[in-house]
Amino acid sequence: MKVSSKKDNQDLREWIKSVVNHMYWVASSSGDNEQEKVDKWCSIMLHVCNIHTGFDVDFKQCVHGPIEEHREWIKKALHFNGNGNRKQAVRKDGEKCWSVSYPKSKKGEKAVPSKIKVDPTYKYIEKLLTVVFERRQEFATYSEASQDALMNYAKAPPAVNATYQPYDKADLVKKRCTRFPTK
């Protein structure tokens, strides 16, 4: 949980419940077979990448049925959120890397530079697993962890316009509908 409270890792919070559920499923479905527990636990890294077969000896494939297409977003969201703050790539001589594109809307008359970022990674999976282990050590049951998450992490951020100066709607409409602005 400590890892998810850091600024760069806040996107991990929404995945805690799913990974904790997986952990409890592993514990409840494996009996006393320690190797099966390890194999099932490690399968989550492949599972979120939509790979559901070819695991280790004691756990060869996921036990769920086919995953519906609309769940593909989970893998993409994890990857996007885990790589959203990548730095700009730098050449060996220290100069930052750029690409140039020519948008159709400009009809070749204007070039637009874009930053080239460093290659994406899968480090977020390790962070996610660390958060789950910390959470499991902190709370004895899923219910306790769930209650804590609801109390401490389910708060919505304030609306973007909460800090804006309020305007009178009638005045705004009047200014928009008149040809010459009034003072």
Secondary structure, 3 states (H helix, E strand, C coil): CCHHHCHHHHHHHHHHHHHHHHHHHHHHHCCCCHHHHHHHHHHHHHHCCCCCECCCCCCCECCCCCCCHHHHHHHHHHHHHHHCCCCECECCCCCECEEEECCHHHCCCCCEEEECECCCCCHHHHHHHHHHHHHHHHCCCHHHHHHHHHHHCCCCCCCHHHHCCCCCHHHHHHHHHCCCCCC
